[in-house]
């Protein structure tokens, strides 16, 4: 069962430092663009068995570029960042996804399932989707 509390669609603007010279509205637009990609990139098939979260994200990076409808080749894809918590020094990228089989699924929904399987969550920031401990 998918736990919806594990993933967050964060606008990013309220808790993200603006890079020098970039207004918050430009940052918000970048977050909206990433959210659009999460909703509109459809992955035809995912078949993960006993692999790490980091490996899942590596596979998704490749698949996203393949199915991203973005016409500009330089803008295809999504960056993922794994941000480990300060508790017990465990690398969340090493957490296992035991089994996940999905067909014709939006990227954001696939990320929710991956996060749910490993007791993680994600937020969308201006330049990346950040994977975090569930709290």
Backbone as a chain_set.jsonl record, in Angstrom:
{"seq": "XXXXXXXXXXXXXXXXXXXXXXXXXXXXXXXXXXXXXXXXXXXXXXXXXXXXXXXXXXXXXXXXXXXXXXXXXXXXXXXXXXXXXXXXXXXXXXXXXXXXXXXXXXXXXXXXXXXXXXXXXXXXXXXXXXXXXXX", "coords": {"N": [[0.836, -1.178, 0.0], [0.499, 2.219, -0.76], [1.915, 4.843, 0.954], [0.86, 7.944, 1.261], [1.942, 10.012, 2.725], [4.627, 9.866, 2.59], [5.763, 11.155, 0.446], [6.344, 14.42, -0.815], [5.028, 17.128, -2.493], [6.637, 19.743, -2.893], [6.75, 23.223, -3.115], [9.123, 24.461, -2.95], [10.07, 27.124, -3.027], [9.645, 28.484, -0.605], [11.403, 27.42, 1.262], [13.913, 27.426, 0.25], [17.1, 28.608, -0.507], [17.688, 31.34, -2.544], [19.65, 31.354, -5.436], [22.333, 33.637, -6.09], [21.184, 36.633, -7.417], [18.875, 35.576, -8.599], [15.453, 35.835, -8.809], [12.739, 34.905, -6.56], [10.469, 34.127, -7.992], [11.485, 33.021, -10.336], [12.732, 30.797, -9.293], [10.488, 29.43, -8.321], [9.248, 28.868, -10.732], [11.036, 27.018, -11.791], [10.695, 24.9, -9.977], [8.03, 24.292, -10.509], [8.331, 23.403, -13.132], [9.841, 21.051, -12.727], [7.953, 19.61, -11.21], [5.981, 19.313, -13.176], [7.341, 17.601, -14.928], [7.531, 15.351, -13.287], [4.872, 14.615, -13.183], [4.176, 14.23, -15.864], [5.988, 12.643, -17.311], [5.916, 9.462, -18.387], [6.67, 6.282, -17.388], [7.106, 3.334, -19.071], [7.587, 0.731, -18.013], [8.592, -0.629, -14.931], [10.734, -2.651, -13.169], [11.932, -3.647, -10.449], [14.022, -5.498, -8.359], [15.19, -6.364, -5.329], [17.185, -4.236, -5.09], [19.204, -1.31, -4.437], [18.135, 1.936, -3.237], [19.654, 3.977, -4.383], [20.504, 2.679, -6.741], [18.006, 2.318, -7.962], [17.364, 4.999, -8.497], [19.424, 5.648, -10.278], [18.757, 4.028, -12.469], [16.269, 5.122, -13.076], [17.07, 7.73, -13.84], [18.202, 7.295, -16.368], [16.007, 6.205, -17.771], [14.218, 8.337, -17.635], [15.351, 10.326, -19.265], [15.067, 9.067, -21.69], [12.26, 9.039, -22.006], [11.4, 11.625, -21.619], [9.516, 14.29, -22.777], [10.593, 16.73, -23.428], [11.774, 18.982, -25.831], [14.324, 20.133, -26.093], [17.409, 18.805, -25.971], [19.374, 19.293, -24.032], [17.949, 19.927, -21.797], [16.621, 17.727, -20.973], [15.633, 15.164, -18.662], [16.073, 14.641, -15.067], [17.497, 15.772, -12.047], [18.568, 13.931, -9.236], [18.97, 13.968, -5.743], [20.38, 12.495, -2.958], [19.794, 12.93, 0.322], [21.101, 12.35, 3.264], [19.926, 11.754, 6.578], [20.624, 13.132, 9.854], [20.613, 11.238, 11.759], [21.925, 8.326, 13.152], [23.834, 7.958, 11.08], [23.317, 6.429, 8.788], [23.402, 5.5, 5.367], [21.0, 6.413, 3.231], [20.768, 5.843, 0.573], [21.623, 3.273, 0.347], [19.562, 1.718, 1.232], [17.233, -0.929, 0.677], [15.087, -1.814, -2.049], [12.783, -4.141, -2.152], [10.938, -5.449, -3.958], [9.45, -4.217, -6.846], [7.121, -3.698, -9.22], [5.883, -2.119, -11.919], [3.716, -0.639, -14.367], [3.35, 1.625, -17.078], [3.426, 4.212, -15.668], [3.306, 7.394, -14.047], [6.243, 9.318, -13.438], [6.47, 10.647, -10.92], [4.684, 9.182, -9.33], [5.913, 6.693, -9.385], [8.231, 7.352, -7.942], [7.047, 7.842, -5.467], [6.239, 5.253, -4.764], [8.753, 3.971, -4.596], [9.908, 5.444, -2.507], [8.092, 4.836, -0.466], [8.501, 2.097, -0.197], [11.066, 2.044, 0.899], [10.839, 3.513, 3.186], [11.079, 6.356, 2.956], [11.011, 9.804, 1.811], [10.264, 12.394, -0.589], [11.195, 15.634, -1.802], [10.586, 18.426, -3.928], [12.855, 20.538, -5.285], [14.35, 23.523, -6.679], [16.345, 22.709, -8.507], [16.534, 19.98, -8.358], [15.194, 16.747, -7.454], [14.855, 15.79, -4.22], [15.765, 13.191, -2.133], [14.851, 12.018, 0.99], [15.146, 10.987, 4.499], [12.229, 9.51, 6.037], [11.479, 10.887, 8.288]], "CA": [[0.0, 0.0, 0.0], [1.273, 3.443, -0.883], [1.69, 5.815, 2.017], [0.989, 9.247, 0.614], [2.693, 10.942, 3.556], [6.052, 9.671, 2.362], [6.231, 12.036, -0.628], [5.844, 15.776, -0.698], [5.202, 18.016, -3.63], [7.032, 20.989, -2.264], [6.997, 24.28, -4.091], [10.546, 24.741, -2.877], [10.415, 28.532, -2.93], [9.613, 28.994, 0.748], [12.483, 26.928, 2.109], [15.11, 27.264, -0.56], [17.865, 29.823, -0.71], [17.75, 31.763, -3.932], [21.003, 31.638, -5.903], [22.587, 35.065, -6.262], [20.621, 37.304, -8.582], [17.692, 34.93, -9.156], [14.261, 36.11, -8.009], [11.987, 33.735, -6.095], [9.531, 33.679, -9.027], [12.225, 32.154, -11.253], [12.915, 29.54, -8.572], [9.187, 28.777, -8.305], [9.023, 28.34, -12.078], [11.867, 25.812, -11.921], [10.034, 23.857, -9.195], [6.843, 23.909, -11.286], [8.807, 22.631, -14.277], [10.167, 19.703, -12.254], [6.692, 18.938, -10.869], [5.358, 18.927, -14.447], [8.04, 16.41, -15.413], [7.139, 14.218, -12.433], [3.5, 14.228, -13.518], [3.956, 13.98, -17.287], [6.862, 11.603, -17.863], [5.344, 8.146, -18.121], [7.637, 5.192, -17.528], [6.315, 2.186, -19.511], [7.724, -0.45, -17.155], [9.606, -0.652, -13.876], [10.83, -3.986, -12.592], [13.04, -3.632, -9.503], [14.031, -6.624, -7.429], [16.31, -6.395, -4.394], [18.237, -3.284, -5.434], [19.242, -0.169, -3.528], [17.471, 3.171, -3.663], [20.586, 4.649, -5.299], [20.43, 1.977, -8.029], [16.703, 2.672, -8.54], [17.455, 6.359, -9.037], [20.305, 5.599, -11.457], [17.966, 3.464, -13.575], [15.261, 6.132, -13.442], [17.738, 8.827, -14.567], [18.345, 6.872, -17.769], [14.664, 6.063, -18.344], [13.605, 9.667, -17.73], [15.876, 10.975, -20.476], [14.47, 8.354, -22.818], [10.825, 9.318, -22.151], [11.114, 13.041, -21.379], [9.082, 14.915, -24.033], [11.299, 18.001, -23.608], [12.439, 18.984, -27.145], [15.717, 20.553, -25.954], [18.175, 17.676, -25.429], [20.133, 19.722, -22.861], [17.034, 20.101, -20.664], [15.975, 16.446, -20.663], [16.043, 14.476, -17.443], [15.873, 15.21, -13.74], [18.555, 15.491, -11.075], [18.178, 13.394, -7.939], [19.953, 14.135, -4.681], [20.08, 11.736, -1.748], [20.23, 13.711, 1.477], [21.013, 11.507, 4.454], [19.584, 12.432, 7.826], [21.694, 13.201, 10.843], [20.469, 10.16, 12.727], [22.675, 7.07, 13.062], [24.807, 7.925, 9.999], [22.989, 5.429, 7.767], [23.277, 6.016, 4.007], [19.686, 5.981, 2.747], [20.928, 5.321, -0.776], [21.885, 1.838, 0.447], [18.346, 1.0, 1.61], [16.8, -1.838, -0.39], [13.733, -1.956, -2.573], [12.733, -5.592, -2.309], [10.327, -5.767, -5.248], [8.561, -3.175, -7.347], [6.778, -3.937, -10.619], [4.889, -1.123, -12.312], [3.588, -0.406, -15.809], [2.734, 2.879, -17.529], [3.246, 4.977, -14.438], [3.992, 8.686, -14.01], [7.49, 9.303, -12.688], [6.225, 11.034, -9.533], [4.045, 8.061, -8.648], [6.967, 5.691, -9.211], [9.063, 7.806, -6.829], [6.285, 7.621, -4.234], [6.328, 3.829, -4.442], [10.128, 3.695, -4.168], [10.067, 6.029, -1.178], [7.269, 4.062, 0.454], [9.161, 0.794, -0.011], [12.287, 2.216, 1.694], [10.511, 4.418, 4.288], [11.695, 7.637, 2.629], [10.123, 10.799, 1.21], [11.001, 13.283, -1.485], [10.721, 16.998, -2.006], [11.012, 18.993, -5.196], [13.512, 21.823, -5.167], [14.487, 24.183, -7.972], [17.269, 22.048, -9.425], [16.594, 18.529, -8.159], [14.282, 16.034, -6.559], [15.692, 15.403, -3.082], [15.294, 12.026, -1.392], [15.153, 12.247, 2.403], [14.522, 10.052, 5.447], [10.806, 9.787, 6.241], [11.486, 11.779, 9.469]], "C": [[0.877, 1.236, 0.0], [0.919, 4.398, 0.233], [1.932, 7.203, 1.458], [1.784, 10.237, 1.441], [4.197, 10.835, 3.328], [6.612, 10.604, 1.292], [5.597, 13.398, -0.462], [6.058, 16.498, -2.017], [5.413, 19.398, -3.07], [7.258, 22.032, -3.339], [8.433, 24.743, -4.041], [10.893, 26.181, -2.61], [10.497, 29.001, -1.484], [10.773, 28.507, 1.601], [13.794, 26.761, 1.342], [15.804, 28.609, -0.72], [17.949, 30.121, -2.196], [19.201, 31.963, -4.338], [21.145, 33.129, -6.206], [21.978, 35.586, -7.548], [19.382, 36.657, -9.171], [16.49, 35.199, -8.263], [13.512, 34.832, -7.655], [11.032, 33.229, -7.165], [10.218, 32.764, -10.043], [12.455, 30.788, -10.606], [11.611, 28.75, -8.555], [8.88, 28.16, -9.664], [9.829, 27.061, -12.302], [11.236, 24.635, -11.173], [8.798, 23.371, -9.947], [7.233, 23.053, -12.486], [9.149, 21.198, -13.855], [8.907, 18.941, -11.865], [5.952, 18.49, -12.124], [6.016, 17.67, -15.011], [7.635, 15.189, -14.601], [5.75, 13.707, -12.787], [3.345, 13.74, -14.953], [4.877, 12.962, -17.935], [6.302, 10.256, -17.422], [6.41, 7.089, -18.395], [6.845, 3.925, -17.895], [6.413, 0.962, -18.597], [8.866, -0.253, -16.166], [9.569, -2.041, -13.275], [12.081, -4.026, -11.719], [12.915, -4.82, -8.572], [15.325, -6.587, -6.624], [17.479, -5.512, -4.854], [18.141, -2.089, -4.486], [18.468, 1.018, -4.107], [18.368, 3.915, -4.655], [20.56, 4.001, -6.681], [19.099, 2.267, -8.728], [16.775, 4.042, -9.206], [18.347, 6.417, -10.273], [19.55, 5.065, -12.677], [16.923, 4.48, -14.039], [15.873, 7.293, -14.218], [17.829, 8.515, -16.06], [16.982, 6.808, -18.448], [13.99, 7.417, -18.555], [14.072, 10.373, -18.999], [15.232, 10.359, -21.713], [13.02, 8.781, -23.069], [10.434, 10.761, -21.874], [10.717, 13.698, -22.699], [9.747, 16.254, -24.321], [12.048, 17.988, -24.943], [13.926, 19.347, -27.074], [16.504, 19.445, -25.25], [18.929, 18.046, -24.148], [19.263, 19.852, -21.616], [16.304, 18.817, -20.289], [16.5, 15.895, -19.341], [15.739, 15.266, -16.185], [17.08, 14.842, -12.892], [17.934, 14.93, -9.802], [19.321, 13.613, -6.964], [19.486, 13.29, -3.502], [20.67, 12.518, -0.583], [20.003, 12.864, 2.728], [20.66, 12.347, 5.67], [20.767, 12.422, 8.772], [21.609, 12.073, 11.869], [21.241, 8.918, 12.287], [23.608, 6.922, 11.852], [24.55, 6.93, 8.892], [22.836, 6.105, 6.401], [21.963, 5.516, 3.426], [19.74, 5.482, 1.309], [21.164, 3.822, -0.795], [20.661, 1.036, 0.893], [17.847, 0.201, 0.415], [15.338, -1.653, -0.766], [13.61, -3.433, -2.912], [12.11, -6.005, -3.634], [9.342, -4.676, -5.618], [8.36, -3.402, -8.839], [5.63, -3.01, -10.981], [4.875, -0.978, -13.824], [2.87, 0.917, -16.055], [2.392, 3.79, -16.362], [3.958, 6.324, -14.538], [5.219, 8.602, -13.092], [7.264, 9.638, -11.212], [5.595, 9.919, -8.728], [5.055, 6.94, -8.416], [7.882, 6.067, -8.046], [8.353, 7.611, -5.494], [6.365, 6.16, -3.804], [7.728, 3.454, -3.956], [10.347, 4.216, -2.757], [9.284, 5.244, -0.13], [7.943, 2.732, 0.798], [10.36, 0.912, 0.931], [12.086, 3.151, 2.893], [11.246, 5.754, 4.138], [10.611, 8.601, 2.165], [10.949, 11.6, 0.212], [10.367, 14.65, -1.485], [11.279, 17.484, -3.338], [11.598, 20.367, -4.92], [13.751, 22.357, -6.573], [15.33, 23.394, -8.974], [17.291, 20.529, -9.308], [15.41, 18.033, -7.341], [15.172, 15.456, -5.473], [15.019, 14.26, -2.332], [15.802, 12.156, 0.041], [14.62, 11.111, 3.269], [13.062, 10.451, 5.692], [10.575, 10.724, 7.424], [11.555, 11.043, 10.729]], "O": [[1.893, 1.281, 0.694], [-0.251, 4.723, 0.432], [3.073, 7.592, 1.21], [2.264, 11.229, 0.893], [4.956, 11.658, 3.84], [7.823, 10.819, 1.241], [4.454, 13.516, -0.022], [7.153, 16.473, -2.58], [4.459, 20.13, -2.809], [7.889, 21.755, -4.359], [8.919, 25.356, -4.992], [11.934, 26.448, -2.009], [11.339, 29.838, -1.163], [11.095, 29.154, 2.598], [14.677, 26.018, 1.771], [15.17, 29.618, -1.029], [18.25, 29.24, -3.001], [19.928, 32.678, -3.649], [20.165, 33.794, -6.543], [22.222, 35.052, -8.63], [18.87, 37.153, -10.174], [16.499, 34.835, -7.087], [13.624, 33.817, -8.341], [10.796, 32.023, -7.25], [9.596, 31.833, -10.555], [12.386, 29.755, -11.272], [11.622, 27.534, -8.752], [8.323, 27.066, -9.745], [9.344, 26.126, -12.938], [11.238, 23.508, -11.669], [8.547, 22.168, -10.014], [6.543, 22.088, -12.816], [8.788, 20.244, -14.544], [8.795, 17.75, -12.155], [5.359, 17.411, -12.142], [5.331, 16.778, -15.512], [7.419, 14.113, -15.159], [5.482, 12.508, -12.702], [2.471, 12.919, -15.232], [4.568, 12.462, -19.017], [6.226, 9.959, -16.23], [6.971, 7.017, -19.488], [6.001, 3.485, -17.114], [5.433, 0.237, -18.425], [9.947, 0.222, -16.516], [8.506, -2.548, -12.917], [13.159, -4.393, -12.186], [11.835, -5.113, -8.06], [16.415, -6.758, -7.169], [18.61, -5.98, -4.988], [17.125, -1.888, -3.822], [18.191, 1.081, -5.305], [17.88, 4.428, -5.662], [20.589, 4.705, -7.691], [19.064, 2.442, -9.946], [16.308, 4.225, -10.33], [18.056, 7.157, -11.214], [19.69, 5.591, -13.782], [16.719, 4.673, -15.237], [15.259, 7.793, -15.161], [17.562, 9.372, -16.903], [16.816, 7.296, -19.566], [13.277, 7.616, -19.538], [13.262, 10.954, -19.723], [14.896, 11.063, -22.665], [12.597, 8.873, -24.222], [9.247, 11.089, -21.893], [11.496, 13.671, -23.652], [9.486, 16.855, -25.364], [12.866, 17.099, -25.182], [14.705, 18.906, -27.918], [16.285, 19.18, -24.068], [19.104, 17.2, -23.272], [19.781, 19.884, -20.5], [15.463, 18.817, -19.39], [17.647, 16.128, -18.958], [15.227, 16.385, -16.226], [17.619, 13.741, -13.004], [16.893, 15.406, -9.349], [20.491, 13.462, -7.315], [18.326, 13.368, -3.098], [21.879, 12.739, -0.509], [18.874, 12.688, 3.185], [21.051, 13.509, 5.771], [21.784, 11.778, 8.513], [22.459, 11.977, 12.755], [21.176, 8.534, 11.119], [24.128, 5.829, 11.629], [25.46, 6.61, 8.127], [22.211, 7.16, 6.295], [21.821, 4.323, 3.156], [18.838, 4.767, 0.873], [20.942, 3.165, -1.812], [20.711, -0.193, 0.93], [18.024, 0.615, -0.731], [14.482, -1.377, 0.074], [14.251, -3.921, -3.844], [12.681, -6.819, -4.36], [8.509, -4.266, -4.809], [9.303, -3.312, -9.624], [4.54, -3.104, -10.417], [5.897, -1.168, -14.485], [1.927, 1.28, -15.353], [1.228, 4.095, -16.107], [5.076, 6.402, -15.048], [5.207, 7.889, -12.089], [7.82, 8.968, -10.342], [5.936, 9.729, -7.56], [5.049, 6.309, -7.36], [8.266, 5.207, -7.253], [8.985, 7.254, -4.5], [6.538, 5.864, -2.622], [7.863, 2.695, -2.996], [10.904, 3.519, -1.909], [9.777, 5.018, 0.975], [7.946, 2.307, 1.953], [10.643, -0.019, 1.684], [13.057, 3.539, 3.543], [11.932, 6.216, 5.05], [9.432, 8.249, 2.133], [12.175, 11.496, 0.175], [9.178, 14.813, -1.209], [12.314, 17.008, -3.807], [10.923, 21.249, -4.389], [13.391, 21.705, -7.553], [15.045, 23.417, -10.171], [17.987, 19.859, -10.071], [14.735, 18.791, -6.644], [16.123, 14.726, -5.756], [13.854, 14.353, -1.947], [16.99, 12.37, 0.287], [13.749, 10.356, 2.838], [12.713, 11.625, 5.56], [9.496, 11.31, 7.512], [11.57, 11.652, 11.799]]}, "num_chains": 1, "name": "protein.A"}
